Amino acid sequence: MSDPLLRELDHYVVLEPGQGEQILTAAETLAWLEAHLAGLASPPADLAPLANGGERAARLLDTACELELEPGLVIGWFAVRLEPPAASP
C-alpha cells in the first residue's frame, strides 16, 4: 500500500531514457503514464483487469515507480514536493 503522504503531493519527476528529467503535475503524470500504457501491446498483468487506461495509470502511479515498455527500456517517476506544506494552526 502506498504512503498516504504521497497522495498529498501534486508533482512528479518523470524519467525517460535519452531525455532529461521533467517535472509534471499529478494530472500531467497520469496522462504521461496513460499514453505509455496505450503504447504497450498488452497492459501488465496486474493492470489488465482494470476497465480503462485512466484507471490503469492511476493504479500504476499509486503502486509503482517504473514501467518496462520493452526489454531494457524502462521509464520511471517519483513524487516530489515543490512547496513546503502549510503550517497547521
Backbone as CSV, one residue per row, in Angstrom:
resi,resn,N_x,N_y,N_z,CA_x,CA_y,CA_z,C_x,C_y,C_z
1,MET,0.856,-1.183,0.000,0.000,0.000,0.000,0.894,1.234,0.000
2,SER,0.497,2.235,-0.750,1.318,3.433,-0.844,1.152,4.322,0.395
3,ASP,2.136,5.154,0.607,2.154,6.078,1.731,1.084,7.152,1.517
4,PRO,0.186,7.397,2.474,-0.852,8.414,2.300,-0.288,9.809,2.050
5,LEU,0.937,10.076,2.510,1.525,11.396,2.248,1.755,11.623,0.758
6,LEU,1.979,10.553,0.008,2.169,10.702,-1.433,0.926,11.254,-2.103
7,ARG,-0.224,10.945,-1.572,-1.467,11.442,-2.165,-1.569,12.965,-2.042
8,GLU,-0.853,13.544,-1.096,-0.877,14.986,-0.915,0.069,15.696,-1.881
9,LEU,0.947,14.949,-2.517,1.915,15.544,-3.434,1.280,15.735,-4.793
10,ASP,1.621,16.829,-5.424,0.985,17.085,-6.712,1.978,17.277,-7.856
11,HIS,3.214,16.879,-7.657,4.219,16.949,-8.720,5.064,15.681,-8.718
12,TYR,5.517,15.316,-9.901,6.341,14.129,-10.076,7.495,14.453,-11.007
13,VAL,8.627,13.842,-10.751,9.733,13.862,-11.694,9.580,12.602,-12.522
14,VAL,9.562,12.762,-13.843,9.448,11.605,-14.728,10.759,11.448,-15.490
15,LEU,11.123,10.198,-15.696,12.399,9.861,-16.314,12.158,8.947,-17.510
16,GLU,12.713,9.342,-18.647,12.650,8.526,-19.853,14.052,8.410,-20.413
17,PRO,14.423,7.222,-20.877,15.761,7.054,-21.452,15.994,8.044,-22.594
18,GLY,17.170,8.657,-22.576,17.537,9.584,-23.635,16.959,10.976,-23.500
19,GLN,16.212,11.226,-22.434,15.631,12.549,-22.202,16.008,13.016,-20.797
20,GLY,15.992,14.323,-20.599,16.258,14.859,-19.277,15.061,14.664,-18.361
21,GLU,15.289,14.930,-17.093,14.197,14.864,-16.120,13.151,15.908,-16.466
22,GLN,11.900,15.562,-16.232,10.799,16.504,-16.391,10.032,16.554,-15.080
23,ILE,9.557,17.723,-14.700,8.672,17.843,-13.547,7.275,18.089,-14.087
24,LEU,6.360,17.191,-13.726,4.982,17.269,-14.196,4.031,17.345,-13.011
25,THR,2.867,17.924,-13.239,1.823,17.892,-12.223,1.285,16.467,-12.133
26,ALA,0.502,16.193,-11.107,-0.082,14.862,-10.967,-0.950,14.527,-12.177
27,ALA,-1.747,15.472,-12.647,-2.609,15.238,-13.814,-1.770,14.972,-15.062
28,GLU,-0.702,15.732,-15.241,0.180,15.515,-16.389,0.882,14.159,-16.303
29,THR,1.243,13.759,-15.094,1.901,12.466,-14.903,0.941,11.332,-15.229
30,LEU,-0.307,11.461,-14.818,-1.296,10.440,-15.163,-1.473,10.336,-16.674
31,ALA,-1.544,11.472,-17.353,-1.678,11.462,-18.815,-0.439,10.849,-19.472
32,TRP,0.740,11.168,-18.939,2.005,10.618,-19.443,2.009,9.105,-19.306
33,LEU,1.614,8.603,-18.127,1.554,7.161,-17.904,0.505,6.507,-18.801
34,GLU,-0.648,7.139,-18.914,-1.708,6.585,-19.753,-1.247,6.462,-21.204
35,ALA,-0.532,7.462,-21.701,-0.021,7.414,-23.074,0.975,6.277,-23.248
36,HIS,1.857,6.093,-22.270,2.827,4.995,-22.358,2.132,3.639,-22.264
37,LEU,1.133,3.526,-21.405,0.390,2.270,-21.297,-0.345,1.959,-22.599
38,ALA,-0.867,2.980,-23.257,-1.587,2.777,-24.517,-0.660,2.256,-25.614
39,GLY,0.623,2.564,-25.506,1.581,2.112,-26.497,2.034,0.670,-26.326
40,LEU,1.647,0.039,-25.232,2.027,-1.355,-24.992,1.099,-2.299,-25.757
41,ALA,1.636,-3.413,-26.207,0.815,-4.417,-26.890,-0.277,-4.934,-25.960
42,SER,0.054,-5.120,-24.692,-0.929,-5.502,-23.678,-0.472,-4.917,-22.352
43,PRO,-1.417,-4.574,-21.490,-1.041,-3.986,-20.197,-0.388,-5.019,-19.293
44,PRO,0.382,-4.566,-18.311,0.925,-5.506,-17.328,-0.215,-6.313,-16.699
45,ALA,0.083,-7.548,-16.344,-0.939,-8.470,-15.838,-1.732,-7.906,-14.668
46,ASP,-1.076,-7.188,-13.756,-1.790,-6.666,-12.587,-2.717,-5.506,-12.936
47,LEU,-2.522,-4.889,-14.104,-3.371,-3.773,-14.520,-4.453,-4.199,-15.506
48,ALA,-4.306,-5.372,-16.113,-5.224,-5.831,-17.152,-6.693,-5.876,-16.707
49,PRO,-6.993,-6.260,-15.465,-8.412,-6.325,-15.063,-9.096,-4.955,-14.975
50,LEU,-8.334,-3.881,-14.931,-8.940,-2.551,-14.791,-9.592,-2.133,-16.111
51,ALA,-10.651,-1.346,-15.996,-11.518,-1.048,-17.134,-10.883,-0.216,-18.245
52,ASN,-10.020,0.744,-17.890,-9.514,1.641,-18.935,-8.124,2.164,-18.591
53,GLY,-7.560,2.894,-19.537,-6.211,3.418,-19.365,-6.072,4.380,-18.206
54,GLY,-7.093,5.165,-17.939,-7.045,6.099,-16.823,-6.940,5.390,-15.489
55,GLU,-7.737,4.334,-15.319,-7.680,3.553,-14.077,-6.336,2.844,-13.949
56,ARG,-5.837,2.333,-15.069,-4.542,1.653,-15.047,-3.427,2.616,-14.669
57,ALA,-3.446,3.823,-15.248,-2.422,4.819,-14.938,-2.486,5.218,-13.470
58,ALA,-3.694,5.410,-12.945,-3.857,5.795,-11.538,-3.331,4.700,-10.612
59,ARG,-3.637,3.437,-10.914,-3.151,2.328,-10.084,-1.633,2.258,-10.143
60,LEU,-1.082,2.427,-11.352,0.367,2.374,-11.510,1.035,3.497,-10.716
61,LEU,0.472,4.694,-10.777,1.023,5.829,-10.045,1.009,5.573,-8.538
62,ASP,-0.030,4.899,-8.049,-0.159,4.612,-6.615,0.712,3.455,-6.133
63,THR,1.081,2.548,-7.038,1.699,1.307,-6.580,3.093,1.025,-7.123
64,ALA,3.594,1.835,-8.023,4.892,1.535,-8.634,5.673,2.825,-8.875
65,CYS,6.896,2.665,-9.362,7.703,3.837,-9.689,8.441,3.651,-11.009
66,GLU,8.142,2.547,-11.709,8.732,2.352,-13.026,7.868,1.398,-13.831
67,LEU,8.059,1.463,-15.157,7.321,0.613,-16.075,8.257,0.222,-17.196
68,GLU,8.370,-1.077,-17.427,9.194,-1.560,-18.526,8.340,-1.568,-19.792
69,LEU,8.735,-0.735,-20.760,7.990,-0.631,-22.005,8.341,-1.760,-22.960
70,GLU,9.592,-2.164,-22.915,10.098,-3.296,-23.679,11.372,-3.738,-22.973
71,PRO,11.871,-4.922,-23.269,13.080,-5.370,-22.564,14.212,-4.332,-22.653
72,GLY,14.663,-3.895,-21.491,15.746,-2.920,-21.418,15.332,-1.462,-21.537
73,LEU,14.058,-1.185,-21.776,13.570,0.194,-21.895,12.565,0.463,-20.776
74,VAL,13.024,1.197,-19.772,12.217,1.437,-18.570,12.027,2.936,-18.380
75,ILE,10.791,3.329,-18.069,10.520,4.705,-17.660,10.289,4.691,-16.158
76,GLY,10.501,5.836,-15.511,10.328,5.912,-14.068,9.759,7.246,-13.645
77,TRP,9.295,7.315,-12.409,8.729,8.543,-11.857,8.814,8.484,-10.341
78,PHE,8.861,9.652,-9.739,8.786,9.713,-8.283,8.185,11.043,-7.867
79,ALA,7.467,11.005,-6.755,6.772,12.178,-6.248,7.762,13.153,-5.634
80,VAL,7.507,14.434,-5.818,8.310,15.488,-5.203,7.372,16.553,-4.648
81,ARG,7.847,17.212,-3.621,7.090,18.330,-3.056,7.830,19.603,-3.424
82,LEU,7.156,20.482,-4.159,7.782,21.725,-4.603,7.623,22.848,-3.581
83,GLU,6.580,22.768,-2.790,6.339,23.790,-1.778,6.207,23.105,-0.430
84,PRO,6.721,23.704,0.619,6.540,23.093,1.936,5.051,23.094,2.301
85,PRO,4.621,22.110,3.067,3.209,22.067,3.470,2.878,23.267,4.349
86,ALA,1.630,23.681,4.296,1.187,24.799,5.130,1.243,24.374,6.603
87,ALA,1.626,25.318,7.434,1.698,25.048,8.884,0.302,24.860,9.443
88,SER,0.171,23.914,10.338,-1.116,23.683,10.989,-1.305,24.704,12.101
89,PRO,-2.527,25.188,12.257,-2.778,26.176,13.342,-2.738,25.546,14.699
